[in-house]
Amino acid sequence: MTDETQRSDEETDHRSGFVTFVGRPNVGKSSLVNSICGQKISIVSDKPQTTRHRIMGVLTRPGSQLVFVDTPGLHKPVTALGERVNATALGSVEDVDVTALVLDATMPFGKGDRWVAEKLDMANSIVVVNKTDVAKPQQVLAMLTAASALGALEYFPVSAKTGEGVGPLVDYLADRLPNGPKFFPDDEVSDLPEERWVAELVREQLLAVTRDELPYSIATQVVEWEWPRIRVDIIVERDSQKGMVIGKGGSVLKQVGERARRQMPDGVYLELRVKVDKDWQRRADRVERLGY
């Protein structure tokens, strides 16, 4: 048997493809990708619009490889950053094998969900109702009932936090994929470069410890990487925000650094520096230079 014949046989018996999770901000798309892949791929926060990049998580199983695309939450943009992350999310539904609309079971089906659904081909999409672990049974039923009007292929109630319902969802998705080769090596779980993962990790911890008015104004960027020394710039829009990020006597910045280092390899030296870039998220050139 030639190598070409063997590869052809393997592709015939093997399924692979791309699955995109789309939905409003804070419905749990990133948590779902992390749950399925078994480790942190995307940062998570209870603050809306945490995800700004398209991030891929890879699940390799016997006979199949599923590549999950975690997208920013779709919303009505008011800044250049908002327009960019919306474009990223909508672009991620093109040329994929399965699109899944993710809904929050703890919230009623609203205009925002309908607005997202109208941008998808629901007749060829599925609906995932997330957060069933915290929603009341009647809330889950109400969401499934409301979503049934969308005419999707299938509906899956799940909990990204506990994993309930995730197994049947993944099995269904694997069966929907076409025959094809592996796109990633068996031990690879994400397409996210290490530098960007560290920058996102720092931003995740900033979201966890800073005030509500700051999340939209914060960006993070690795500017120096000489292992084990890593320097990350934290960009804010105003001098007053710089003080909030640093904290009294550097207390906030110290806490952020400690929380981030706990999730990084031993021995890393993480340096955080805060810079002001006035109104960066409203300037398309700055948004692009910061990697969005």
Backbone hydrogen bonds in HBPLUS format (Angstrom, degrees):
<---DONOR---> <-ACCEPTOR-->    atom                        ^
c    i                          cat <-CA-CA->   ^        H-A-AA   ^      H-
h    n   atom  resd res      DA  || num        DHA   H-A  angle D-A-AA Bond
n    s   type  num  typ     dist DA aas  dist angle  dist       angle   num
A0006-GLN N   A0002-THR O   3.00 MM   4  6.30 159.7  2.04 151.3 156.8     1
A0007-ARG N   A0003-ASP O   2.92 MM   4  6.14 161.7  1.96 150.7 155.4     2
A0008-SER N   A0004-GLU O   2.96 MM   4  6.13 153.1  2.04 142.5 150.3     3
A0009-ASP N   A0005-THR O   2.94 MM   4  6.23 155.6  2.00 149.7 155.6     4
A0010-GLU N   A0006-GLN O   2.96 MM   4  6.21 157.2  2.01 149.4 155.8     5
A0011-GLU N   A0007-ARG O   2.97 MM   4  6.19 154.2  2.04 147.6 154.1     6
A0012-THR N   A0008-SER O   3.06 MM   4  6.28 147.2  2.17 142.6 151.4     7
A0013-ASP N   A0009-ASP O   3.19 MM   4  6.45 145.7  2.31 144.6 152.5     8
A0014-HIS N   A0010-GLU O   3.00 MM   4  5.95 112.8  2.47 135.8 152.5     9
A0014-HIS N   A0011-GLU O   3.32 MM   3  4.94 149.2  2.43  91.4 100.3    10
A0180-GLY N   A0014-HIS O   2.72 MM 166  5.78 159.6  1.76 144.3 150.5    11
A0015-ARG N   A0063-GLY O   2.94 MM  48  6.27 168.4  1.95 144.7 146.1    12
A0065-GLN N   A0015-ARG O   2.90 MM  50  6.46 141.0  2.05 145.0 157.5    13
A0016-SER N   A0178-PRO O   3.05 MM 162  6.16 157.1  2.11 173.7 177.7    14
A0017-GLY N   A0065-GLN O   3.29 MM  48  6.87 144.1  2.42 162.3 169.9    15
A0067-VAL N   A0017-GLY O   2.98 MM  50  6.13 158.7  2.02 161.0 166.3    16
A0097-ASP N   A0018-PHE O   2.93 MM  79  5.33 139.3  2.10 131.5 143.9    17
A0098-VAL N   A0018-PHE O   3.18 MM  80  6.62 150.2  2.27 154.4 159.7    18
A0019-VAL N   A0067-VAL O   2.83 MM  48  6.09 161.2  1.86 155.9 158.0    19
A0069-VAL N   A0019-VAL O   2.68 MM  50  5.98 162.1  1.71 160.2 163.2    20
A0020-THR N   A0098-VAL O   2.95 MM  78  6.45 158.9  1.99 160.0 164.6    21
A0100-ALA N   A0020-THR O   2.79 MM  80  6.05 164.9  1.82 175.1 176.2    22
A0021-PHE N   A0069-VAL O   3.09 MM  48  6.20 170.8  2.10 161.4 160.7    23
A0022-VAL N   A0100-ALA O   2.89 MM  78  6.12 166.4  1.90 166.1 167.2    24
A0102-VAL N   A0022-VAL O   2.74 MM  80  5.92 167.2  1.76 163.7 168.1    25
A0074-LEU N   A0023-GLY O   2.99 MM  51  6.08 160.0  2.03 144.6 146.5    26
A0032-LEU N   A0028-GLY O   3.01 MM   4  6.11 147.3  2.12 142.0 150.6    27
A0033-VAL N   A0029-LYS O   3.04 MM   4  6.39 157.9  2.09 150.9 155.9    28
A0034-ASN N   A0030-SER O   2.93 MM   4  6.19 165.6  1.95 154.3 158.3    29
A0035-SER N   A0031-SER O   2.89 MM   4  6.03 154.4  1.95 143.4 150.6    30
A0036-ILE N   A0032-LEU O   2.98 MM   4  6.17 163.2  2.01 151.7 155.5    31
A0037-CYS N   A0033-VAL O   2.98 MM   4  6.10 164.1  2.00 153.0 157.4    32
A0038-GLY N   A0034-ASN O   2.90 MM   4  5.85 123.6  2.23 138.5 151.5    33
A0055-ILE N   A0070-ASP O   3.04 MM  15  5.17 164.5  2.06 148.1 152.6    34
A0070-ASP N   A0055-ILE O   2.74 MM  15  5.17 168.0  1.75 169.1 165.4    35
A0191-ASP N   A0056-MET O   3.34 MM 135  5.58 144.7  2.47 134.7 139.1    36
A0057-GLY N   A0068-PHE O   2.75 MM  11  4.99 157.2  1.80 145.5 153.5    37
A0068-PHE N   A0057-GLY O   2.68 MM  11  4.99 160.9  1.72 166.2 162.7    38
A0058-VAL N   A0189-VAL O   2.87 MM 131  4.49 161.6  1.91 114.3 117.6    39
A0059-LEU N   A0066-LEU O   2.85 MM   7  5.18 169.1  1.86 160.6 164.1    40
A0066-LEU N   A0059-LEU O   2.85 MM   7  5.18 160.8  1.89 156.8 155.6    41
A0061-ARG N   A0064-SER O   2.81 MM   3  5.24 167.0  1.82 159.5 163.0    42
A0064-SER N   A0061-ARG O   3.04 MM   3  5.24 172.1  2.04 125.1 126.9    43
A0083-GLU N   A0079-THR O   3.01 MM   4  6.35 155.3  2.07 148.7 155.1    44
A0084-ARG N   A0080-ALA O   2.98 MM   4  6.19 151.4  2.07 143.4 151.3    45
A0081-LEU N   A0281-GLN O   2.99 MM 200  5.17 148.8  2.09 161.1 157.6    46
A0085-VAL N   A0081-LEU O   2.94 MM   4  6.24 163.8  1.97 159.3 162.4    47
A0086-ASN N   A0082-GLY O   3.07 MM   4  6.16 154.6  2.13 144.3 151.3    48
A0087-ALA N   A0083-GLU O   3.05 MM   4  6.21 157.9  2.10 142.2 148.3    49
A0088-THR N   A0084-ARG O   2.96 MM   4  6.23 149.6  2.06 144.9 153.6    50
A0089-ALA N   A0085-VAL O   3.00 MM   4  6.23 157.4  2.05 144.9 150.0    51
A0090-LEU N   A0086-ASN O   2.91 MM   4  6.17 171.4  1.91 160.5 161.9    52
A0091-GLY N   A0087-ALA O   2.90 MM   4  5.87 151.4  1.98 141.4 149.7    53
A0092-SER N   A0089-ALA O   3.14 MM   3  5.26 138.8  2.32  98.0 109.5    54
A0093-VAL N   A0090-LEU O   3.33 MM   3  5.73 165.7  2.35 109.2 113.4    55
A0094-GLU N   A0091-GLY O   3.36 MM   3  5.71 163.3  2.39 107.1 111.9    56
A0126-ILE N   A0099-THR O   3.00 MM  27  6.49 158.0  2.05 154.7 161.7    57
A0101-LEU N   A0126-ILE O   2.87 MM  25  6.27 161.8  1.90 164.2 160.3    58
A0128-VAL N   A0101-LEU O   2.83 MM  27  6.05 167.0  1.85 152.1 154.7    59
A0103-LEU N   A0128-VAL O   2.81 MM  25  6.17 160.9  1.85 160.9 165.0    60
A0130-ASN N   A0103-LEU O   2.79 MM  27  5.94 160.0  1.83 166.1 163.9    61
A0107-MET N   A0104-ASP O   3.15 MM   3  5.67 164.7  2.17 116.2 121.0    62
A0105-ALA N   A0130-ASN O   2.88 MM  25  5.70 165.2  1.90 157.1 161.7    63
A0114-ARG N   A0110-GLY O   3.06 MM   4  6.37 161.5  2.10 151.4 156.9    64
A0115-TRP N   A0111-LYS O   2.79 MM   4  5.94 151.2  1.87 147.5 155.9    65
A0116-VAL N   A0112-GLY O   3.07 MM   4  6.35 153.8  2.14 145.8 151.6    66
A0117-ALA N   A0113-ASP O   2.92 MM   4  6.16 165.0  1.95 151.1 155.6    67
A0118-GLU N   A0114-ARG O   2.97 MM   4  6.14 147.8  2.08 146.3 153.8    68
A0119-LYS N   A0116-VAL O   2.96 MM   3  5.41 150.3  2.05 110.7 120.0    69
A0120-LEU N   A0117-ALA O   3.03 MM   3  5.28 164.4  2.06 111.7 116.1    70
A0124-ASN N   A0121-ASP O   2.98 MM   3  5.71 157.4  2.03 120.3 127.3    71
A0125-SER N   A0122-MET O   3.13 MM   3  4.68 168.0  2.14 104.3 103.7    72
A0153-LEU N   A0125-SER O   2.76 MM  28  5.80 166.4  1.78 172.8 171.7    73
A0127-VAL N   A0154-GLU O   2.94 MM  27  6.32 163.2  1.97 155.9 161.4    74
A0156-PHE N   A0127-VAL O   2.86 MM  29  6.28 153.4  1.93 154.1 163.1    75
A0129-VAL N   A0156-PHE O   2.81 MM  27  6.01 155.2  1.88 138.7 147.2    76
A0158-VAL N   A0129-VAL O   2.80 MM  29  6.03 166.4  1.82 155.0 156.4    77
A0134-VAL N   A0131-LYS O   3.27 MM   3  5.79 150.1  2.37 110.3 116.9    78
A0135-ALA N   A0131-LYS O   3.11 MM   4  6.26 142.0  2.26 147.1 158.5    79
A0132-THR N   A0158-VAL O   3.20 MM  26  5.84 166.6  2.22 137.7 139.2    80
A0139-GLN N   A0136-LYS O   2.80 MM   3  5.14 129.4  2.06 108.2 123.1    81
A0140-VAL N   A0136-LYS O   3.07 MM   4  6.50 155.2  2.14 158.1 165.6    82
A0141-LEU N   A0137-PRO O   2.99 MM   4  6.23 163.4  2.02 150.8 155.4    83
A0142-ALA N   A0138-GLN O   2.93 MM   4  5.99 153.0  2.00 135.2 142.9    84
A0143-MET N   A0139-GLN O   2.95 MM   4  6.17 157.7  2.00 148.1 153.6    85
A0144-LEU N   A0140-VAL O   2.94 MM   4  6.18 164.9  1.97 152.8 157.0    86
A0145-THR N   A0141-LEU O   2.87 MM   4  6.01 156.1  1.93 148.0 155.0    87
A0146-ALA N   A0142-ALA O   2.94 MM   4  6.11 163.1  1.97 147.3 151.8    88
A0147-ALA N   A0143-MET O   2.84 MM   4  5.95 161.9  1.87 151.1 156.7    89
A0148-SER N   A0144-LEU O   2.99 MM   4  6.01 130.6  2.24 136.7 148.1    90
A0149-ALA N   A0146-ALA O   3.35 MM   3  6.03 159.3  2.40 113.0 117.8    91
A0150-LEU N   A0147-ALA O   2.91 MM   3  5.53 164.7  1.93 120.2 125.4    92
A0151-GLY N   A0148-SER O   3.30 MM   3  5.88 162.8  2.34 112.9 117.3    93
A0159-SER N   A0164-GLU O   2.85 MM   5  5.21 140.5  2.01 152.9 156.9    94
A0163-GLY N   A0159-SER O   2.75 MM   4  5.36 142.1  1.90 142.9 154.0    95
A0166-VAL N   A0163-GLY O   3.12 MM   3  5.34 161.4  2.16 122.3 126.9    96
A0169-LEU N   A0165-GLY O   3.39 MM   4  6.50 154.1  2.47 139.6 146.8    97
A0170-VAL N   A0166-VAL O   2.93 MM   4  6.21 162.0  1.96 158.0 161.8    98
A0171-ASP N   A0167-GLY O   2.96 MM   4  6.19 163.7  1.98 157.7 162.6    99
A0172-TYR N   A0168-PRO O   2.99 MM   4  6.12 158.2  2.04 144.5 150.0   100
A0173-LEU N   A0169-LEU O   2.98 MM   4  6.24 162.9  2.01 150.5 155.3   101
A0174-ALA N   A0170-VAL O   2.89 MM   4  6.09 160.4  1.93 153.9 158.6   102
A0175-ASP N   A0171-ASP O   3.12 MM   4  6.35 153.7  2.19 144.5 151.0   103
A0176-ARG N   A0172-TYR O   3.08 MM   4  6.37 131.6  2.33 141.7 155.1   104
A0176-ARG N   A0173-LEU O   3.06 MM   3  5.05 132.8  2.30  95.4 108.7   105
A0177-LEU N   A0174-ALA O   3.30 MM   3  5.44 150.5  2.40 100.7 108.9   106
A0188-GLU N   A0185-PRO O   3.12 MM   3  5.47 167.7  2.14 116.9 120.0   107
A0197-TRP N   A0193-PRO O   3.00 MM   4  6.29 154.0  2.07 153.4 161.8   108
A0198-VAL N   A0194-GLU O   3.05 MM   4  6.32 155.9  2.11 149.8 154.8   109
A0199-ALA N   A0195-GLU O   3.05 MM   4  6.35 161.9  2.09 147.7 152.8   110
A0200-GLU N   A0196-ARG O   2.85 MM   4  6.04 158.7  1.89 149.9 155.7   111
A0201-LEU N   A0197-TRP O   2.85 MM   4  6.02 147.1  1.96 142.3 152.1   112
A0202-VAL N   A0198-VAL O   3.00 MM   4  6.31 157.0  2.05 152.9 157.4   113
A0203-ARG N   A0199-ALA O   3.08 MM   4  6.37 157.0  2.13 143.7 150.2   114
A0204-GLU N   A0200-GLU O   2.83 MM   4  6.07 150.9  1.91 147.9 156.0   115
A0205-GLN N   A0201-LEU O   3.14 MM   4  6.47 156.2  2.20 147.3 152.2   116
A0206-LEU N   A0202-VAL O   2.99 MM   4  6.27 147.3  2.10 145.9 155.7   117
A0207-LEU N   A0203-ARG O   2.92 MM   4  6.18 155.6  1.98 150.4 156.2   118
A0208-ALA N   A0204-GLU O   3.12 MM   4  6.39 138.1  2.30 137.0 148.4   119
A0209-VAL N   A0205-GLN O   3.19 MM   4  6.41 138.9  2.36 141.6 150.3   120
A0210-THR N   A0206-LEU O   2.92 MM   4  5.73 145.0  2.05 155.5 160.1   121
A0214-LEU N   A0211-ARG O   3.21 MM   3  5.82 165.4  2.23 119.3 123.8   122
A0217-SER N   A0214-LEU O   2.81 MM   3  5.38 144.1  1.94 125.8 137.0   123
A0218-ILE N   A0215-PRO O   3.41 MM   3  5.56 168.7  2.43 107.6 110.9   124
A0219-ALA N   A0235-ILE O   2.96 MM  16  5.03 146.3  2.07 140.2 148.6   125
A0235-ILE N   A0219-ALA O   2.75 MM  16  5.03 163.3  1.78 148.6 153.3   126
A0221-GLN N   A0233-ASP O   2.97 MM  12  5.26 148.4  2.07 147.7 155.6   127
A0233-ASP N   A0221-GLN O   2.81 MM  12  5.26 163.4  1.84 159.3 154.2   128
A0223-VAL N   A0231-ARG O   3.01 MM   8  5.89 156.9  2.06 149.8 157.3   129
A0231-ARG N   A0224-GLU O   2.94 MM   7  4.99 165.4  1.96 139.1 142.2   130
A0226-GLU N   A0229-ARG O   2.88 MM   3  5.14 161.2  1.92 168.8 169.6   131
A0229-ARG N   A0226-GLU O   2.75 MM   3  5.14 148.3  1.85 131.3 124.5   132
A0269-TYR N   A0228-PRO O   2.70 MM  41  5.70 177.2  1.70 149.5 148.6   133
A0230-ILE N   A0269-TYR O   2.85 MM  39  6.15 164.1  1.88 166.4 166.2   134
A0271-GLU N   A0230-ILE O   2.79 MM  41  6.13 171.0  1.80 165.5 168.5   135
A0232-VAL N   A0271-GLU O   2.86 MM  39  6.27 161.7  1.90 168.2 173.2   136
A0273-ARG N   A0232-VAL O   3.00 MM  41  6.31 158.3  2.05 160.7 161.9   137
A0234-ILE N   A0273-ARG O   2.69 MM  39  5.96 160.4  1.72 162.0 165.9   138
A0275-LYS N   A0234-ILE O   2.81 MM  41  6.05 164.5  1.84 158.0 160.4   139
A0236-VAL N   A0275-LYS O   2.93 MM  39  6.33 159.6  1.97 161.9 168.5   140
A0277-ASP N   A0236-VAL O   2.80 MM  41  6.05 169.9  1.81 171.1 171.5   141
A0241-GLN N   A0238-ARG O   3.07 MM   3  5.32 128.2  2.35 101.4 114.4   142
A0242-LYS N   A0238-ARG O   3.20 MM   4  6.61 143.1  2.34 143.4 153.9   143
A0242-LYS N   A0239-ASP O   3.10 MM   3  5.01 122.1  2.45  92.0 106.9   144
A0243-GLY N   A0239-ASP O   3.27 MM   4  6.69 151.0  2.36 148.4 153.8   145
A0244-MET N   A0240-SER O   3.33 MM   4  6.65 148.3  2.44 136.4 144.3   146
A0245-VAL N   A0241-GLN O   2.99 MM   4  6.27 155.0  2.06 152.0 157.8   147
A0246-ILE N   A0242-LYS O   3.02 MM   4  6.24 157.9  2.07 149.6 155.6   148
A0247-GLY N   A0243-GLY O   2.86 MM   4  5.85 164.8  1.89 147.2 152.4   149
A0253-LEU N   A0246-ILE O   3.24 MM   7  4.89 168.4  2.25 122.7 120.5   150
A0250-GLY N   A0247-GLY O   2.97 MM   3  4.91 156.0  2.03 127.2 120.8   151
A0251-SER N   A0248-LYS O   3.13 MM   3  5.58 155.1  2.20 110.9 117.8   152
A0254-LYS N   A0250-GLY O   2.96 MM   4  6.05 154.6  2.03 150.7 158.4   153
A0255-GLN N   A0251-SER O   3.05 MM   4  6.22 155.8  2.11 142.5 148.6   154
A0256-VAL N   A0252-VAL O   2.92 MM   4  6.20 160.9  1.96 155.2 160.5   155
A0257-GLY N   A0253-LEU O   2.98 MM   4  6.16 163.5  2.01 147.7 152.1   156
A0258-GLU N   A0254-LYS O   2.99 MM   4  6.21 159.6  2.03 149.1 154.4   157
A0259-ARG N   A0255-GLN O   2.98 MM   4  6.16 164.3  2.01 151.5 155.6   158
A0260-ALA N   A0256-VAL O   2.97 MM   4  6.15 158.3  2.02 151.8 157.7   159
A0261-ARG N   A0257-GLY O   2.93 MM   4  6.05 164.5  1.95 150.8 155.2   160
A0262-ARG N   A0258-GLU O   3.20 MM   4  6.37 144.9  2.33 143.5 151.3   161
A0263-GLN N   A0260-ALA O   3.03 MM   3  5.58 153.4  2.10 114.1 121.9   162
A0264-MET N   A0261-ARG O   3.04 MM   3  5.00 165.8  2.06 109.2 112.0   163
A0280-TRP N   A0277-ASP O   3.16 MM   3  5.63 136.0  2.36 151.6 140.8   164
A0282-ARG N   A0279-ASP O   3.10 MM   3  5.64 158.0  2.15 116.8 123.5   165
A0283-ARG N   A0280-TRP O   3.15 MM   3  5.37 165.2  2.17 111.3 115.4   166
A0286-ARG N   A0283-ARG O   3.04 MM   3  5.47 122.2  2.39 108.9 122.5   167
A0287-VAL N   A0283-ARG O   2.96 MM   4  6.24 161.8  2.00 158.7 164.8   168
A0288-GLU N   A0284-ALA O   3.04 MM   4  6.19 158.0  2.09 144.8 149.9   169
A0289-ARG N   A0285-ASP O   3.04 MM   4  6.23 155.6  2.10 139.9 146.8   170
A0290-LEU N   A0286-ARG O   2.96 MM   4  6.13 138.2  2.14 145.5 155.5   171
A0292-TYR N   A0287-VAL O   3.15 MM   5  5.69 160.6  2.19 157.0 153.3   172
A0291-GLY N   A0288-GLU O   2.97 MM   3  5.23 158.9  2.02 109.8 114.3   173
